[in-house]
Amino acid sequence: MSRRTTIFKLLAVFTVFSMIALAGCADDAADETTTTAAPATTAATTTTTEATTTTTEATTTTAVMVDETTVLAEHLTTQLAEWAPVIGAEALFENLSDGDTSNDPFIVSVRAPDVYALGHIEGAINIPWKTIADPGNLAMLPTDQPIVVYCYTGHTGQVAATLLKSFGYDVQNLKFGMMGWSDDLDVVGTTPFSAAPGYPTVTEPTVATETYDLPVVATGETEAVEIAIAAAQAMLADWAPVTAAATLFDNIADGDDSNDFFVVSVRAPDIYAIGHVEGAINIGWKAVAMPDNMAMLPTDQAVMVYCYTGHTGQVAATALKLLGYDVINMKFGMMGWSDNLDVVGTTPFSAAPGYPTVTG
């Protein structure tokens, strides 16, 4: 073999080894690039996840748990404490006739539209009592002026007035309603009170011996007034708020204790002592929403309340209905039950003064 041939062979081997070395370096460089990029991607992903977690935590809210029964009961007790719930027809007439419109109340008839059309107190608007808590109707009522509502005999007007009081309005109910204002029977729209049937009363007190769990109010609201409005809207459509004294008398006399009402006199203790419906316990009307008094009332039995003439009994019944009780008021109170004036404890209705009304 010549020397030149040997040199060419050595050069060829050198070239092959050089190419293999360069290929290995290229593969190593590619591996380094991939390895370096991977941690960067992971870091970016981690950062994004942390940011998402932070955003989620920022929008999380905690539900506020409210004992609506307690909130509403305390609110009603406060509202009733200093309230004078009725105004007499004479006082209202004098106010409207004094020539000073700056002190006039805002007047609302809560009677049916067709009866309102037959005759109403001048200036009165018409909102039927079952719709008094509707937002559109509440929007028509002033918050900076006294309101007087009226109905037929004083009872559904008292429902409306009590609800409006619980909503924060300055309001009174016209005592005896249109029956106490007009002597036109067409305008009155119902049969006026005439005389009591003379049902019996007793003097021996009835003491409540059992206690009951309080009803549960669950409107979903948290503020007292909003709870009251929501509860009123739920209760009004199907509630019959008043019944005649004969209903209670017949119930007591039917010999079936299983269907008896739980009866509550909401009159003053001294008047209760003079005479009350047999079996009735005594809770003053301003105190019906106090927890200790509510605990005396069953939630699985119909409750009937009564007062003197039907008005403060209707206040109590409305408050209890808001709180979730199955309750009704005795129409005309003790005036509609007993013909004993000492037991009645107030002057019964006799006749309307015949104040004017307008039509349309």
C-alpha positions as CSV (number, residue, x, y, z in Angstrom):
1,M,0.0,0.0,0.0
2,S,1.4,3.4,-0.9
3,R,1.9,6.1,1.6
4,R,-0.7,8.3,-0.2
5,T,-3.4,5.7,0.1
6,T,-2.8,5.3,3.8
7,I,-3.2,9.1,4.3
8,F,-6.6,9.1,2.4
9,K,-7.9,6.3,4.5
10,L,-7.0,8.1,7.7
11,L,-8.7,11.3,6.5
12,A,-11.9,9.3,5.7
13,V,-12.1,7.8,9.2
14,F,-11.5,11.2,10.8
15,T,-14.4,12.7,8.7
16,V,-16.8,9.9,9.8
17,F,-16.0,10.4,13.5
18,S,-16.4,14.2,13.2
19,M,-19.9,13.8,11.6
20,I,-21.0,11.5,14.4
21,A,-19.8,13.9,17.1
22,L,-21.6,16.8,15.5
23,A,-24.9,14.8,15.3
24,G,-24.6,14.0,19.0
25,C,-24.1,17.7,19.9
26,A,-27.2,18.7,17.9
27,D,-29.3,16.1,19.8
28,D,-28.0,17.3,23.1
29,A,-28.9,20.9,22.2
30,A,-32.4,19.9,21.2
31,D,-32.8,18.0,24.5
32,E,-31.6,21.1,26.5
33,T,-34.1,23.4,24.7
34,T,-37.1,21.1,25.5
35,T,-36.1,20.7,29.1
36,T,-35.7,24.4,29.6
37,A,-39.2,25.2,28.1
38,A,-41.1,22.7,30.2
39,P,-40.5,24.4,33.6
40,A,-41.5,27.8,32.1
41,T,-44.8,26.3,30.9
42,T,-45.5,24.7,34.3
43,A,-44.8,28.0,36.1
44,A,-47.2,29.8,33.9
45,T,-49.9,27.2,34.5
46,T,-49.4,27.4,38.3
47,T,-49.7,31.2,38.2
48,T,-52.9,31.0,36.3
49,T,-54.4,28.5,38.7
50,E,-53.5,30.6,41.7
51,A,-55.1,33.7,40.1
52,T,-58.3,31.7,39.4
53,T,-58.5,30.5,42.9
54,T,-58.1,34.0,44.2
55,T,-61.0,35.3,42.0
56,T,-63.2,32.4,43.2
57,E,-62.6,33.2,46.9
58,A,-63.3,36.9,46.3
59,T,-66.8,36.3,44.9
60,T,-67.9,33.8,47.6
61,T,-70.6,35.2,50.0
62,T,-71.8,34.0,53.3
63,A,-75.6,33.6,53.8
64,V,-77.0,35.6,56.8
65,M,-79.1,33.5,59.0
66,V,-82.0,35.4,60.6
67,D,-84.7,34.2,63.1
68,E,-87.6,35.8,61.2
69,T,-90.1,34.9,63.9
70,T,-88.1,36.7,66.6
71,V,-87.4,39.7,64.4
72,L,-91.0,40.1,63.4
73,A,-92.4,39.5,66.9
74,E,-90.1,42.2,68.4
75,H,-91.0,44.6,65.6
76,L,-94.8,44.1,66.1
77,T,-94.5,44.5,69.9
78,T,-92.6,47.8,69.4
79,Q,-95.2,49.1,66.8
80,L,-98.2,48.2,69.0
81,A,-96.8,49.6,72.2
82,E,-97.7,53.2,71.8
83,W,-100.3,52.9,68.9
84,A,-103.8,54.4,69.1
85,P,-105.3,52.2,66.4
86,V,-108.7,53.9,65.9
87,I,-110.1,57.3,65.3
88,G,-113.8,58.2,65.9
89,A,-116.0,59.4,63.1
90,E,-116.6,62.7,64.9
91,A,-112.9,63.4,65.3
92,L,-112.3,62.7,61.6
93,F,-115.2,64.8,60.5
94,E,-114.1,67.8,62.6
95,N,-110.6,67.5,61.2
96,L,-111.8,67.5,57.6
97,S,-114.2,70.4,58.3
98,D,-111.8,72.7,60.2
99,G,-110.8,74.7,57.0
100,D,-107.1,73.7,57.5
101,T,-106.1,71.3,54.8
102,S,-102.5,71.1,56.0
103,N,-103.6,68.8,58.8
104,D,-105.9,66.5,56.8
105,P,-105.1,62.8,56.8
106,F,-104.7,60.8,53.6
107,I,-107.9,58.7,53.5
108,V,-108.2,55.2,52.1
109,S,-111.4,53.2,51.6
110,V,-110.5,49.5,51.7
111,R,-113.9,48.4,50.5
112,A,-114.9,46.8,47.3
113,P,-114.8,49.1,44.2
114,D,-118.6,48.9,43.6
115,V,-119.4,49.8,47.1
116,Y,-116.8,52.6,47.0
117,A,-118.7,54.0,44.0
118,L,-122.0,54.1,45.9
119,G,-120.5,56.5,48.4
120,H,-117.2,57.3,50.1
121,I,-115.7,60.0,52.3
122,E,-114.7,62.9,50.0
123,G,-111.1,62.7,49.0
124,A,-110.7,59.0,49.8
125,I,-108.9,56.7,47.3
126,N,-109.9,53.1,47.0
127,I,-107.6,50.1,47.8
128,P,-109.4,46.9,48.6
129,W,-108.0,45.5,51.9
130,K,-106.8,42.2,50.5
131,T,-104.4,44.2,48.1
132,I,-103.1,46.7,50.7
133,A,-99.7,45.1,50.7
134,D,-99.2,45.1,46.9
135,P,-96.2,47.2,46.0
136,G,-98.1,49.3,43.5
137,N,-100.7,50.2,46.2
138,L,-98.1,50.9,48.8
139,A,-96.5,53.3,46.3
140,M,-99.6,55.4,46.4
141,L,-99.5,56.0,50.2
142,P,-97.6,58.9,51.7
143,T,-94.9,58.4,54.3
144,D,-95.0,62.0,55.6
145,Q,-98.7,62.3,56.2
146,P,-101.2,60.5,58.6
147,I,-103.4,58.0,57.0
148,V,-106.9,57.0,57.9
149,V,-108.4,53.8,56.5
150,Y,-112.0,52.7,56.7
151,C,-114.1,49.7,55.7
152,Y,-117.7,48.6,56.5
153,T,-117.9,47.9,60.2
154,G,-114.3,48.5,61.3
155,H,-112.8,45.0,61.0
156,T,-111.1,44.8,57.6
157,G,-110.1,48.4,57.9
158,Q,-108.4,47.4,61.1
159,V,-106.6,44.6,59.2
160,A,-105.3,47.1,56.7
161,A,-104.4,49.6,59.3
162,T,-102.5,47.0,61.4
163,L,-100.5,45.9,58.4
164,L,-99.7,49.4,57.3
165,K,-98.5,50.2,60.9
166,S,-96.2,47.1,60.7
167,F,-94.9,48.5,57.4
168,G,-94.0,51.8,59.2
169,Y,-96.9,54.1,58.2
170,D,-98.6,56.6,60.5
171,V,-102.1,55.2,60.3
172,Q,-105.4,54.8,62.1
173,N,-108.6,53.0,61.4
174,L,-112.0,54.7,61.4
175,K,-113.9,53.2,64.3
176,F,-117.0,51.2,63.1
177,G,-116.0,52.0,59.5
178,M,-118.7,53.4,57.2
179,M,-121.3,52.0,59.7
180,G,-120.0,54.7,62.1
181,W,-120.1,57.5,59.5
182,S,-123.2,57.2,57.3
183,D,-126.8,56.4,58.1
184,D,-127.5,55.5,54.4
185,L,-127.7,51.7,54.4
186,D,-126.8,51.5,50.7
187,V,-123.6,53.4,51.3
188,V,-122.8,51.4,54.5
189,G,-123.0,48.3,52.3
190,T,-123.7,45.8,55.1
191,T,-126.1,45.2,58.0
192,P,-125.1,47.5,60.9
193,F,-124.8,46.2,64.4
194,S,-128.1,46.3,66.3
195,A,-128.0,44.3,69.5
196,A,-126.1,41.5,71.2
197,P,-127.6,38.1,71.7
198,G,-126.8,37.9,75.4
199,Y,-124.6,34.9,75.4
200,P,-123.3,33.8,78.9
201,T,-119.9,34.8,80.4
202,V,-118.0,33.6,83.5
203,T,-115.8,35.3,86.0
204,E,-113.5,32.4,86.9
205,P,-110.2,33.0,85.1
206,T,-108.7,30.4,82.8
207,V,-105.0,29.9,83.2
208,A,-102.9,28.6,80.4
209,T,-101.1,25.4,81.6
210,E,-99.3,24.3,78.4
211,T,-96.6,25.9,76.3
212,Y,-96.0,25.5,72.6
213,D,-93.3,25.9,70.1
214,L,-93.5,29.2,68.3
215,P,-94.5,29.3,64.6
216,V,-91.8,29.6,62.0
217,V,-91.8,32.7,59.8
218,A,-89.8,32.0,56.6
219,T,-90.1,34.7,54.0
220,G,-86.4,34.8,53.1
221,E,-86.2,38.5,54.1
222,T,-83.9,39.8,56.8
223,E,-85.3,43.2,57.8
224,A,-88.4,43.5,60.0
225,V,-90.5,45.7,57.6
226,E,-89.6,43.5,54.6
227,I,-90.5,40.4,56.5
228,A,-93.9,42.0,57.5
229,I,-94.7,42.9,53.9
230,A,-93.8,39.5,52.5
231,A,-95.8,37.7,55.3
232,A,-98.8,40.0,54.6
233,Q,-98.7,39.4,50.8
234,A,-98.7,35.6,51.6
235,M,-101.6,35.7,54.1
236,L,-104.1,38.1,52.7
237,A,-105.5,36.3,49.7
238,D,-107.1,33.4,51.6
239,W,-107.6,34.8,55.1
240,A,-111.1,35.2,56.5
241,P,-110.3,37.6,59.4
242,V,-113.6,37.8,61.3
243,T,-116.6,35.7,62.2
244,A,-119.8,36.3,64.1
245,A,-120.2,35.6,67.8
246,A,-122.7,32.9,67.0
247,T,-119.9,30.9,65.4
248,L,-118.1,30.7,68.7
249,F,-121.2,30.1,70.7
250,D,-122.3,27.2,68.5
251,N,-118.8,25.8,68.5
252,I,-118.7,25.8,72.3
253,A,-122.2,24.4,72.6
254,D,-121.9,21.5,70.1
255,G,-120.6,19.0,72.7
256,D,-117.5,18.2,70.5
257,D,-114.3,19.4,72.3
258,S,-112.2,18.2,69.4
259,N,-113.2,21.2,67.2
260,D,-113.0,23.9,69.9
261,F,-111.3,27.2,69.3
262,F,-108.5,28.2,71.6
263,V,-110.1,31.5,72.8
264,V,-108.1,34.6,73.8
265,S,-109.6,37.7,75.4
266,V,-107.3,40.6,74.5
267,R,-109.0,43.0,76.9
268,A,-107.6,44.6,80.1
269,P,-107.2,42.2,83.0
270,D,-109.8,44.1,85.2
271,I,-112.4,43.9,82.4
272,Y,-111.6,40.3,81.8
273,A,-112.3,39.6,85.5
274,I,-115.8,41.2,85.2
275,G,-116.8,38.6,82.6
276,H,-115.3,36.6,79.7
277,V,-116.2,33.8,77.4
278,E,-115.8,30.5,79.2
279,G,-112.4,29.0,78.7
280,A,-110.8,32.2,77.4
281,I,-107.3,33.1,78.6
282,N,-106.3,36.7,78.8
283,I,-103.5,38.4,76.9
284,G,-103.6,42.2,76.4
285,W,-103.7,43.1,72.7
286,K,-100.5,45.1,72.8
287,A,-98.6,42.1,74.1
288,V,-99.8,39.3,71.8
289,A,-96.4,39.2,70.0
290,M,-94.3,38.8,73.1
291,P,-92.6,35.4,73.0
292,D,-93.8,34.3,76.5
293,N,-97.4,35.1,75.4
294,M,-97.0,33.4,72.0
295,A,-95.8,30.3,73.8
296,M,-99.2,30.0,75.3
297,L,-100.9,29.7,71.9
298,P,-101.1,26.5,70.0
299,T,-100.0,26.3,66.4
300,D,-102.1,23.2,65.7
301,Q,-105.5,24.6,66.8
302,A,-107.6,27.5,65.5
303,V,-107.3,30.5,67.7
304,M,-110.2,33.0,68.2
305,V,-109.6,36.4,69.8
306,Y,-112.0,39.0,71.0
307,C,-111.9,42.5,72.5
308,Y,-114.6,45.2,73.2
309,T,-116.0,46.2,69.8
310,G,-113.9,44.2,67.4
311,H,-111.1,46.6,66.7
312,T,-108.2,45.8,69.0
313,G,-109.2,42.1,68.6
314,Q,-108.6,42.6,64.9
315,V,-105.2,44.2,65.6
316,A,-104.3,41.1,67.7
317,A,-105.6,38.7,65.1
318,T,-103.7,40.4,62.3
319,A,-100.4,40.4,64.3
320,L,-100.8,36.7,65.1
321,K,-101.7,35.9,61.5
322,L,-98.5,37.6,60.3
323,L,-96.6,35.4,62.7
324,G,-98.2,32.2,61.3
325,Y,-101.1,31.4,63.5
326,D,-104.5,30.0,62.4
327,V,-106.5,32.8,63.9
328,I,-109.8,34.7,63.5
329,N,-111.4,37.7,65.3
330,M,-114.9,37.7,66.8
331,K,-117.0,40.3,65.1
332,F,-117.9,43.3,67.3
333,G,-116.0,41.7,70.2
334,M,-117.8,41.5,73.5
335,M,-120.3,44.0,72.2
336,G,-121.5,41.3,69.8
337,W,-121.6,38.6,72.5
338,S,-123.0,40.1,75.8
339,D,-125.9,42.5,76.5
340,N,-124.4,43.2,80.0
341,L,-122.9,46.7,79.7
342,D,-120.5,46.1,82.6
343,V,-119.1,43.0,80.8
344,V,-118.9,44.8,77.5
345,G,-116.7,47.4,79.2
346,T,-117.4,50.2,76.7
347,T,-120.2,52.1,75.0
348,P,-121.7,49.9,72.3
349,F,-122.5,51.2,68.8
350,S,-125.9,52.8,68.6
351,A,-126.4,54.9,65.4
352,A,-124.4,56.7,62.8
353,P,-124.3,60.5,62.7
354,G,-125.0,60.7,59.0
355,Y,-121.9,62.5,57.8
356,P,-121.8,63.2,54.0
357,T,-120.3,61.0,51.3
358,V,-119.7,61.5,47.6
359,T,-120.1,59.1,44.7
360,G,-118.0,58.1,41.7
